[in-house]
Amino acid sequence: MKSKFLQQLRAAFDRYELDSAARTDRGGPLVQRIQKAAHRFGIYPSRSQILELQCSDFPASLKAALRASRSRQSRTNGCGLGGGFSFELFCVLVGCLKNRRKKSRFSIGASAPAGGPSVAYRRRSSVGVGFGRWRRPSLRRGVVVVGGGGGGRPLLSDEPRCSVFLGGACNPTTWRSDTAVPFLVKERISFYNPQVDSWYPQLIDIENTAKDNASVLLFVLDPRTRGIASIVESAYLAGQGRNLVLVIPDACTTGKSRIANCRWEQESIHRSLLFLIDLVERCQIPVFDSLPAALQAVKTLVKQRQSVTKLSPDDGVSPVWDSAAPVSRTLTLLWELFRCHDTGRTGRISADAAGLILETMSGGVGGGVIGRRRNDCDSFDMSVLPEPGQAVSFADLCLLYSSESGREDWTDWLWSALAWPLAFAKRLLTGPASALSAAAPIYDVFLGGTCGRSRWRDDAAIPRLQAAGISYYNPQVSNWSSRFLSYESGARDQSLVLLFVITCDSWSTAAMLEAAHFIGRCGRVVLHVQLYPAGGGGGDGDGCDLSADAVKDYNRGRLYLLDVANRANVPVLASPEEAVDKVIGLVTQLRGVS
């Protein structure tokens, strides 16, 4: 391995012991160690991107090719599951993010948000595109923190103007009184604590006003509560672009919820949290796994009047600035290109074929290959191969791809120096780019909402849409995994209208938070929501009935979704059929406008 960049990658891989899934002394859990190793190369992956590479449902041939790699240690399996993360996967992760950074230099004047160019958004008067709109209320005086039996509640003037809103899990949790309130009082940071011993209706308006005017929103989830409304609200606030500090402890995503009625509900809660983490990180908002670290971030945000997306490793945070890069798709594309050239199914291709694949992955421009002759393998760094002219395995191709991302020539430095001046000049001549015109829609409708055993798509939606000649994307699959997160995100961002049908034959937590998030992003959303009948029952798994308390929790999330939909003037229809008809009319109208 003569490539200096690959040697640096191997050093970082070994330093953080990424081939071991067990918690180590060098950075804690595996995902955090991978992020810290990536930070050494100036890239900042999200948790979802890493989980996508760790998933087990890649093609069997791809996993077999990685298992056969010459640099694999015995502790690591083909896709990084169980035995840690493989070196080749780490190379693909770094290579994908660095190449995306390089290519962005050539997109002069590109101003699409981190989540990718989206077309399913309504224009907002005097604001333009809703996504990416940061509401950062100025820190204003007028709230005095008082102690006593109220748990340090602020003394409100006519209108609450606190710095921090303490949202998230309530009873039976005590994180506010035990940790958050003493810290904020010590730091002289004003706050509003919505947790009370005796709630009364007049608090609704006060709480909403305090939340709207807070400069930082601290939301903490806890495995002792379902927190359905808090999950849905967190997704909505992230979509609005608020300064959200979200805490999801490891126990929520890796352990068992102490309140779940059965295994199926536990899996539903876990899947919902993966959805929430993915949506929040795609907004470049980091997710914290401990309350003390989150409180330190809150202190930085309030006292420096900073945006949560600007927090860096110097602030004790793992940023997710590269969360939009399609890492798992890059790995799959590399494998498919390799398979196309491996006509004899020998598991090896020629060096010329490898050079052509690298040229294809670079798009012909950027990525350190400007000015190179097409299909010229000598222009690529083949020193990573053990012998000159040796046939290239898939594992070798992964190393070559990453090695190319670390190469810099004079054209890279030139474009890096000219990118911002050229972007500024373009904005002066043409005005700011609109995300609405950044990409053409691929689908007319995204069929979001309840999945599982629900049949509303087959019974009410798909026949009507096909009869009207309207294209759609159906995310309902039999065996869902985290690898589908990036595909579904791309489909949502390239759909004209987002339809969410929330039925009462499933918990639908992930669907609710997804709908709330895109309402917050000013998406063209059409909604239908069914409430659970009072008294229990329902559920989504065989023999898993909900208790009366569980029904209240899930209905509380549905009611919150309906509330934000009404406030955002999102059409809420009485039946799935009416919602589909509304979508058809909206798509027809949008086609006429275009």
Helices and strands as residue ranges (DSSP letters): H 4-15, H 30-39, H 47-54, H 60-67, H 87-104, E 123-124, E 128-129, E 144-145, E 154-155, E 164-168, H 175-175, I 176-180, H 181-186, E 191-192, H 203-213, E 216-220, H 228-240, E 244-247, H 250-254, H 263-282, E 287-288, H 291-304, G 308-310, G 313-315, H 327-341, H 351-362, G 377-379, G 382-384, H 394-405, H 410-430, G 435-437, E 443-449, H 456-456, I 457-461, H 462-468, E 472-473, H 484-493, E 495-502, H 509-520, E 525-529, H 548-567, H 576-593
